[in-house]
Amino acid sequence: MSLRLIFMGTPDFSVPALTELVARGYDIAAVYTRAPKPGGRRGLELQPTPVERAARGFNLPVLTPAILKTAEAQDAFRAHGADAAVVVAYGLILPKPILEAMPLGCFNIHASLLPRWRGAAPINRAIMAGDTESGVTIMKMDEGLDTGAMAMAERVTIGSDMTAGELHDALSRVGAELMPRALAALERGTLTLTAQPQDGVTYAGKISKDETRIDWSKPWKQAHDHIRGLSPFPGAWFELGGVRVKALRSTKGAGSGAPGTALDDRLTIACADGAVRLTQVQRSGKQPMAAEEFLRGTPVKAGTRVS
């Protein structure tokens, strides 16, 4: 008999895992997600989370508590009679009574190779740091920040021009495939848990608005990693003629010059050493477009300064 589970998740990253668990026939007692937020064209309609939309499509019961620290919320959690919880980018801290409510524990899909990049933005930070490898770790949760014992992990190569969006999608798929393997071992009683090593711990803090602007005075590789690590959201940006432009894709460019100067008419921008060529951009309020399309409407000649 398969495990009875509670699923806890919120964004698009979580949906493949929920879908895979449903497809494999797991008994999902309830789905916990964040409450709907105002959205739509005028911000008046409440928009359910991607996980809520998926769960309702599967006819699963959905709960959206604002907090889990109250006795009422904890009693409701226990009342589901689940064996374990699967947590994927849920967005709320699980207090100790919630963690202890599951007989077999709460298991998290974390988008890094722990203990590197514990915290909120592991995908962005890995690329921004120039890492060539990331992965997914299945972890039994404890009260710490991504400090729980590790059950399984799988590595994913980060390509030289790979964006955070592309790595996000790859890790989401890997996590969705890895979690059922961990649950099967848990059900058999053969799942091995390993404490995280003390060496190699890094933290992936949230991305702040004041770190999204591109600094062309940095080496080209750092500027390039900054651009792809923030793509597609929140987006690294620069100003051209007083207009904010997001740089969504880039690659190594040819030539050198004063940092922040266009070296040709193809959006190749000089950095401290070398240059970055922008291949996809987005003008404020517009849709993303290839650099060639952007340049047809906004030519950028060699020697133009971008800030």
FENKANOR-V665365 format. One record per helix or strand. SS is the DSSP state (h for helix, s for strand). FROM is the first residue (numbers start at 0). TO is the last residue. Records with the same first field share a line. If there is no record, write none. Layout:
BEGIN
SS=FROM-TO, FROM-TO
END
This chain:
BEGIN
s=3-8, 26-31, 36-38, 44-46, 61-62, 83-87, 104-109, 117-118, 132-139, 148-156, 193-193, 202-203, 212-212, 235-239, 242-252, 260-261, 267-269, 274-282, 288-289, 304-304
h=11-22, 49-56, 70-77, 95-100, 121-127, 163-187, 208-210, 219-228, 290-296
END
